Amino acid sequence: MSQHDGLPEFEAFYEKEWGSVVAFLRYLGASPPDAQDVAQDAFAHLYRCWHRVDTPTAWIRKTASRELGHRRRRAATEQKALDANPPPDEAEDGDEGGAASIYTDDRFTAAIAALSARQRQVVAWRLAGFSNAETARELGMTPENTSAMWSRAKARLAKALEEFRRGNGGDNA
């Protein structure tokens, strides 16, 4: 079987899963452009090994999650280098920004950012439609820990969004 024999199946999978993979990455705290870039890279990688992947629905999410983590680590390393030796025009503007500023583009992303990295992973997998047992298996956790993390994350998200609604009235216009 050649690498391209599965092209119609891959195309159907891509059409079906593209939006949910982007949403999965958003649940992990990625900005919309980053989620789309990471998803595209993950699908390109999947295409290259399509004929060897048994469970593409889980595979694409695991690969996308890892790629997002790699990109965040690279960005943090680059930011440290910039912080240590900032360009003259950025050193004088007083903008502290920092890593947290990437999460404040909307209420959803801000609420997701309030979760721990592990909670974001559990939320992303569960909101992507994976069961508690499937999520636990893919993340290397026990089902009990996954369930507890899911419950705590939902409670934190509900609280964060409620505080936002009360504090900002839900409207900044």
PyMOL commands that set and color helices and strands:
alter all, ss='L'
color gray80, all
select helices_A, chain A and resi 7-27+32-52+56-84+88-91+99-103+107-113+117-127+132-139+143-168
alter helices_A, ss='H'
color red, helices_A
deselect
rebuild
show_as cartoon
